[in-house]
Amino acid sequence: MKLITFLLLINFTNLQSHEALDNDVKGSSIFSYSEIELHKITDRKSEKDLLISILIHSKWSNFNSIIKLSTTDLRALLISELNIRTNEKINVLSSKTNIELTTFCLVYTFLKTATVRTESKLQEMFLTDLRNTLIIENEKHLNKTINTLQTLTTKKLVQLGYSWYLPKTYNYFINFNLSQRSTKPLRSKFKLKDDLGRRMNVIKIVKTNENGPHKYPYLGLYHIRVSEDDFNLQLAGSNDLFNWNFITEIDYNAHQGDIVKWNDGYLIAYEEDKTQGVNNIALKYYMDYDSLISNHSTYDKHLNTSIHRFGVEGTPDIRNFSGESPTNGNIQIGFHYYDGTIDKLAMGVLQNGETWTACKDALSEINLRAMNFKGNIGSRKGFQYQDELLTLQEARFVKGDWSTWKIMLGLNGYYTEVLISTPKGSKSFANPSITEIDTNKYAISLFLPTEGNHFRENNGGVIFLNNK
């Protein structure tokens, strides 16, 4: 089995019981765990992870503020926010379970995000009004009657809402037609390699905005295979995104990297496996361009695994960062962990270069599993677009089947499939990344497995140009 790079450039109080959740009809819960093959939430840590995940995706708080709150504090935060944002009284909200509170947090977030109601109108509404408004809005956009929608759980109603809202709003990011012809001299390029002839696996691109001679406008972080189970992390530069010149090796037994510019410096996060079969996340910070291209980092951090006893965590994407540098700021990271069977989603924050706190990304996991993805859910990349944080996410329908990888576009922990057409009909895509290189112009990279793809398209990368 071979993995292939694919690069595009495009314009454009406690939880209810398991049984009670499954029997819900009128929408007091959002989750039916038997449907999505998740274990019962019986411990406080899993409950806390769920609350944090929903609050973050709904943008009702940030990771740095809530990651160390207790479950009781998180519940109080939900009650307070719902009281401020809706017409519901504290005593009514206090009578609700955590599942009910998070349900209406998600309904509110959808109605606001989809501009179904303004914030001022939402403040006039009771919890039942939120659900009824969502039902009416879904009826407008879907081939379903009001009577049918009324029988569904609120969890399902929110998922249906995003099922029409995401394609309607972000068509620019979910339809990539690589079969289109162009009058431009170079629109796409397969078999992406560096100048040493090495495949640029899972490339992540950063625009440097550097001035001066001998400085590349684009840098690419990628890994090369050095043996059957070993990879080394590399850095290359490019003037046009089509041709890449090797610069330096960042680390050995290292792969799946991400790179962002932070003030005058550069931050790199990647997966390392210095011990075979054990993976963890590592970070390096370089104070400027010259330090980066000479691989002289001023900060190095190797994070301990904390999510699962198997000790396998990796494929980091740098979601957000604040402050002057890693030692005087915060870094939010998305990543995956291995639960002994498949890869699942998680996220964490590194505070002031020392304190690492992580939790499972329960909301994203739940919604992707509800879309019938039963295999690994791993690599992803978040990006800003019109004041929203979107995510490109890989997910596999069938465990162990490399031909079933799909790319999903996510918002607020909900997803829709990215539709990709290639000249030879390739069907399996993984390891997505996206970088804005100009106004409404993006460099998008993917990985093409051998399985499910044409041999002329699964042995290198492709750059795709499209004007919005």
C-alpha positions in Angstrom: 0.0 0.0 0.0 1.3 3.4 -1.0 0.3 6.8 0.2 0.4 9.7 -2.2 0.4 13.4 -1.9 -2.3 15.4 -3.7 -2.0 19.2 -3.7 -4.6 21.7 -5.0 -4.5 25.5 -5.3 -8.0 27.0 -5.4 -9.7 30.4 -5.3 -12.7 30.7 -3.7 -26.4 17.8 36.7 -25.2 14.3 35.3 -25.8 12.7 32.0 -29.0 10.7 31.4 -28.7 6.9 31.1 -28.0 5.2 27.9 -31.5 3.8 27.7 -33.1 7.2 28.3 -31.1 8.8 25.6 -32.1 6.1 23.1 -35.8 6.5 23.9 -35.8 10.2 23.5 -38.3 11.5 20.9 -39.1 15.1 21.6 -35.6 16.4 21.7 -34.5 16.6 25.3 -31.3 14.8 24.3 -29.0 15.2 21.3 -27.2 11.8 21.5 -28.2 8.2 20.9 -25.0 6.4 21.7 -26.2 3.0 20.4 -26.6 4.6 16.9 -23.0 5.8 16.8 -21.2 3.0 18.6 -19.9 5.0 21.5 -19.6 3.6 25.0 -21.9 4.8 27.8 -20.6 7.9 29.5 -20.3 6.8 33.1 -17.2 8.7 34.3 -16.8 12.3 35.1 -13.9 12.8 32.7 -15.9 11.7 29.7 -18.8 13.9 30.8 -16.4 16.9 31.2 -14.9 16.2 27.7 -18.4 16.3 26.2 -19.3 19.6 27.8 -16.0 21.3 26.9 -16.2 20.1 23.3 -19.7 21.5 22.8 -18.9 24.8 24.5 -15.8 25.3 22.4 -17.5 24.3 19.1 -20.4 26.6 19.9 -17.9 29.4 20.7 -19.5 30.1 24.0 -16.1 30.0 25.6 -12.5 29.4 24.6 -10.2 26.5 25.4 -7.9 28.5 27.7 -10.8 29.6 29.9 -12.7 26.4 30.4 -10.2 23.5 30.1 -9.6 23.4 33.9 -13.2 24.0 35.0 -14.9 21.2 36.9 -18.1 19.6 35.5 -20.1 21.5 38.0 -18.6 24.8 36.8 -19.2 23.9 33.2 -22.8 23.2 33.9 -23.1 26.5 35.7 -21.6 28.2 32.6 -24.1 26.6 30.3 -27.0 27.7 32.6 -25.7 31.2 32.7 -25.1 31.5 29.0 -28.6 30.1 28.1 -30.2 32.5 30.6 -28.4 35.5 28.9 -29.0 34.3 25.3 -32.6 33.2 25.6 -35.8 34.1 27.5 -35.5 31.0 29.8 -35.3 31.6 33.6 -32.6 30.3 35.8 -34.9 28.0 37.8 -36.1 26.3 34.6 -32.6 25.9 33.2 -31.4 24.5 36.6 -34.0 21.7 36.3 -32.5 20.5 33.1 -29.9 17.7 32.7 -26.6 18.4 31.2 -27.7 16.7 28.0 -30.7 19.0 27.7 -28.6 22.1 28.3 -26.0 21.1 25.7 -28.9 20.3 23.3 -30.2 23.8 23.3 -26.7 25.3 23.2 -26.3 23.5 19.9 -29.7 24.5 18.6 -29.1 28.1 19.5 -25.7 28.0 17.8 -27.1 26.6 14.6 -30.0 29.2 14.4 -27.5 32.0 15.0 -24.8 30.6 12.6 -27.4 30.1 9.8 -28.8 33.6 10.5 -32.3 32.0 11.0 -32.7 34.4 13.9 -30.7 37.4 15.1 -29.2 37.4 18.6 -31.9 39.9 19.7 -34.7 37.6 18.5 -33.1 34.6 20.1 -33.1 36.4 23.4 -36.9 36.6 23.2 -37.3 32.8 22.7 -37.8 29.9 25.2 -36.1 26.6 24.8 -39.2 25.0 23.1 -39.2 27.9 20.6 -35.7 27.1 19.6 -36.7 23.5 18.7 -39.8 24.5 16.9 -38.0 27.2 14.9 -35.4 24.6 13.8 -38.2 22.2 12.7 -39.8 24.9 10.5 -36.4 25.8 9.0 -35.6 22.2 8.2 -39.0 21.8 6.5 -38.2 24.7 4.2 -34.9 23.2 3.0 -35.6 19.4 3.1 -38.1 17.0 1.6 -39.6 16.3 5.0 -43.0 17.2 6.6 -43.5 19.0 9.8 -45.1 15.9 11.3 -42.1 13.8 10.4 -39.6 16.3 11.8 -41.5 16.6 15.1 -40.9 12.9 15.7 -37.1 13.3 15.5 -34.7 13.9 18.4 -33.3 17.4 18.7 -29.9 15.9 18.1 -31.1 14.7 14.7 -32.7 18.0 13.9 -29.5 19.9 14.4 -27.6 17.4 12.2 -30.2 17.9 9.5 -29.9 21.6 9.8 -26.2 21.5 9.0 -26.8 18.9 6.2 -28.4 21.7 4.1 -26.7 24.7 5.5 -23.1 23.6 4.9 -23.5 22.8 1.2 -25.6 25.9 0.6 -23.1 28.2 2.3 -19.7 26.7 1.5 -20.1 25.2 -2.0 -16.8 26.9 -2.8 -15.0 24.5 -0.5 -16.9 21.3 -1.1 -16.8 21.0 -4.9 -13.4 20.4 -6.5 -13.5 19.5 -10.2 -10.0 18.6 -11.2 -11.3 17.5 -14.6 -11.9 21.1 -15.7 -9.8 22.5 -18.5 -8.1 25.8 -18.3 -6.4 28.3 -20.6 -3.7 28.9 -18.0 -0.4 27.3 -18.9 -0.2 25.4 -15.6 -3.3 24.6 -13.6 -2.5 21.3 -12.0 0.6 19.2 -11.4 0.6 15.5 -10.4 3.5 13.6 -8.9 4.6 16.4 -6.5 8.2 15.9 -5.5 11.1 18.0 -4.2 14.2 18.8 -6.3 15.8 15.6 -4.9 13.1 13.5 -6.5 11.4 12.5 -3.2 7.7 12.4 -2.8 6.4 15.2 -0.6 4.1 13.2 1.7 1.4 15.1 3.6 2.7 18.6 2.7 1.6 21.6 4.8 2.3 25.0 3.3 2.9 28.4 5.0 3.1 31.8 3.2 6.1 33.5 4.6 5.5 37.2 3.6 9.3 37.6 3.9 11.2 40.4 2.1 14.7 40.1 0.8 16.7 38.1 -1.6 17.0 34.3 -1.4 13.8 34.0 0.7 11.0 31.8 -0.5 7.4 33.1 -0.5 6.2 29.6 0.4 7.6 27.0 2.7 6.4 23.4 2.7 6.6 20.9 5.6 6.4 17.2 4.6 7.9 13.8 5.4 9.8 11.2 3.4 9.9 7.5 4.0 13.3 6.3 4.9 12.4 2.6 5.7 9.2 0.5 5.9 8.1 2.1 9.2 10.2 5.2 9.5 9.8 8.8 8.3 11.8 12.0 8.5 10.3 15.5 8.6 11.6 17.8 5.8 11.3 21.5 4.9 11.3 22.8 1.3 10.8 26.2 -0.3 8.9 27.3 -3.5 8.4 30.4 -5.5 5.3 29.1 -7.3 3.8 26.2 -5.3 4.6 23.9 -8.2 8.3 23.4 -7.9 9.9 22.7 -4.5 13.6 22.9 -3.4 14.7 20.9 -0.3 16.1 23.2 2.5 16.7 21.2 5.6 15.6 18.1 7.7 13.6 19.2 10.7 13.7 15.9 12.7 14.1 12.1 12.3 11.4 9.5 13.1 9.0 12.4 12.7 6.1 13.0 10.3 2.6 14.4 9.9 3.7 18.0 10.6 2.0 21.4 10.6 3.5 24.8 10.3 2.3 28.4 11.0 3.9 31.8 11.1 3.8 33.4 14.6 4.8 37.1 14.6 8.3 37.0 13.0 8.8 33.4 13.9 7.5 30.0 12.9 5.8 27.2 14.9 6.0 23.6 13.9 4.0 20.7 15.4 4.4 17.1 14.4 4.1 13.5 15.3 7.2 11.7 16.5 7.9 8.1 17.1 11.3 7.8 18.6 10.1 4.5 20.2 8.5 2.2 17.7 4.8 1.9 18.2 4.5 4.8 20.6 3.6 8.2 19.1 3.4 11.6 20.7 3.2 15.3 19.6 6.3 17.5 19.5 6.7 21.2 18.9 9.5 23.5 17.7 9.6 27.3 17.5 12.0 29.3 15.4 12.4 33.0 16.1 12.8 34.0 12.4 13.1 32.7 8.9 16.8 32.3 9.0 16.6 30.2 12.2 14.0 28.0 10.5 15.8 27.2 7.3 18.9 26.4 9.4 16.8 24.3 11.8 17.9 26.3 14.9 14.9 26.2 17.2 14.7 28.3 20.3 11.9 26.2 21.9 11.4 22.4 21.8 8.6 20.6 23.6 7.7 16.9 23.6 4.2 16.4 24.9 3.2 13.4 27.1 0.3 11.3 25.9 -2.7 11.7 28.2 -5.9 10.7 26.4 -5.7 6.9 26.3 -3.5 4.2 27.9 -2.3 3.0 24.5 0.0 6.1 24.3 -0.5 6.9 20.6 -1.4 10.5 19.8 -0.4 12.4 16.7 -1.3 14.2 13.4 -1.5 17.6 15.1 -2.9 20.7 13.5 -2.3 24.1 15.0 -5.8 25.5 15.6 -5.0 28.8 17.3 -2.2 30.6 19.1 -1.9 33.8 21.2 0.8 35.8 22.9 4.3 36.6 21.9 5.8 33.1 21.8 5.2 29.6 23.0 6.8 30.5 26.4 4.5 33.5 26.8 1.3 32.4 25.1 -1.1 29.6 24.4 -1.3 27.1 21.6 -4.5 25.2 20.8 -3.9 21.9 18.9 -6.2 19.3 17.3 -4.9 15.7 17.2 -6.0 12.1 17.1 -5.5 9.3 19.6 -5.7 5.5 19.2 -8.1 3.7 21.4 -6.8 0.2 20.7 -9.1 -0.3 17.7 -9.3 3.0 15.6 -8.2 6.6 15.6 -10.4 9.2 17.2 -10.4 12.9 17.7 -9.0 15.1 20.5 -7.8 18.6 21.2 -5.6 20.3 23.8 -4.0 23.6 24.8 -0.3 24.2 25.7 -0.1 27.2 28.1 3.1 29.2 28.5 5.1 26.5 26.9 4.8 24.1 29.8 1.2 23.1 30.9 -0.5 20.7 28.4 -4.2 19.8 29.0 -6.1 17.7 26.5 -9.6 16.3 26.1 -11.6 14.2 23.6 -13.3 16.1 20.8 -16.6 14.4 21.6 -19.0 16.4 19.5 -17.0 16.0 16.2 -16.5 12.3 16.9 -20.2 11.8 17.6 -21.4 13.6 14.4 -18.9 11.9 12.1 -19.8 8.4 13.5 -23.4 9.3 13.0 -22.5 9.7 9.3 -21.4 6.0 9.2 -17.7 6.5 9.5 -16.6 3.3 11.3 -12.8 3.5 10.6 -10.1 5.9 11.5 -10.9 9.6 11.9 -7.6 11.4 12.0 -5.8 14.2 10.2 -7.4 17.6 9.8 -6.7 21.2 9.3 -8.7 24.2 10.5 -8.7 27.6 8.7 -10.5 30.9 8.9 -13.0 31.9 6.3 -15.3 35.0 6.7 -15.0 35.0 10.5 -15.7 31.3 10.8 -13.3 28.5 11.7 -13.8 25.7 9.2 -12.1 22.4 9.2 -11.0 19.9 6.5 -11.2 16.5 8.1 -10.3 13.0 6.9 -12.6 10.1 7.8 -12.7 6.4 6.7 -15.9 4.5 6.2 -14.5 1.0 6.7 -11.8 0.1 9.1 -8.7 -1.1 7.3 -10.0 -0.2 3.8 -7.8 2.5 2.4 -10.1 3.0 -0.6 -12.9 4.5 1.7 -11.2 7.7 2.9 -13.2 10.8 2.4 -12.6 14.5 3.1 -15.2 16.3 5.1 -15.8 20.1 5.6 -16.6 20.9 9.2 -18.2 23.8 11.1 -19.1 23.9 14.8 -18.4 20.1 15.0 -20.8 19.2 12.1 -19.7 18.0 8.7 -20.5 17.6 5.0 -18.6 15.7 2.4 -16.1 17.4 0.1 -16.8 16.2 -3.5 -13.7 15.7 -5.6 -13.6 14.8 -9.3 -10.4 13.9 -11.0 -9.7 13.1 -14.7 -9.2 9.4 -14.0 -11.9 9.0 -11.4 -9.9 8.6 -8.2 -12.2 8.2 -5.1 -10.1 8.0 -1.9 -8.5 11.1 -0.3 -6.9 11.7 3.1 -4.6 14.0 5.1 -6.1 17.4 4.1 -4.5 20.7 4.5 -5.4 24.2 3.4 -3.6 27.6 3.4 -4.8 30.9 2.2 -2.1 32.3 -0.1 -4.0 35.3 -1.4 -7.5 36.8 -1.1 -9.9 33.9 -1.8 -7.1 31.8 -3.1 -6.1 28.6 -1.2 -3.5 25.9 -1.5 -5.1 22.6 -0.6 -3.1 19.4 -0.2 -4.4 15.9 0.1 -3.0 12.4 0.3 -4.1 9.7 -2.3 -3.8 6.1 -1.2 -3.0 3.5 -3.9 -6.3 1.8 -3.1 -9.3 3.4 -4.8 -7.3 5.6 -7.1 -6.0 5.5 -10.6 -2.4 4.7 -11.0 -1.7 7.9 -12.9 -3.1 10.0 -10.0 -1.8 8.1 -7.0 1.9 8.6 -7.4 2.5 12.2 -6.6 0.7 15.5 -6.0 -1.5 17.8 -8.0 -2.0 21.6 -7.9 -5.3 22.8 -9.0 -6.1 26.5 -9.9 -9.6 27.9 -9.9 -10.9 31.5 -9.9 -13.9 32.2 -7.7 
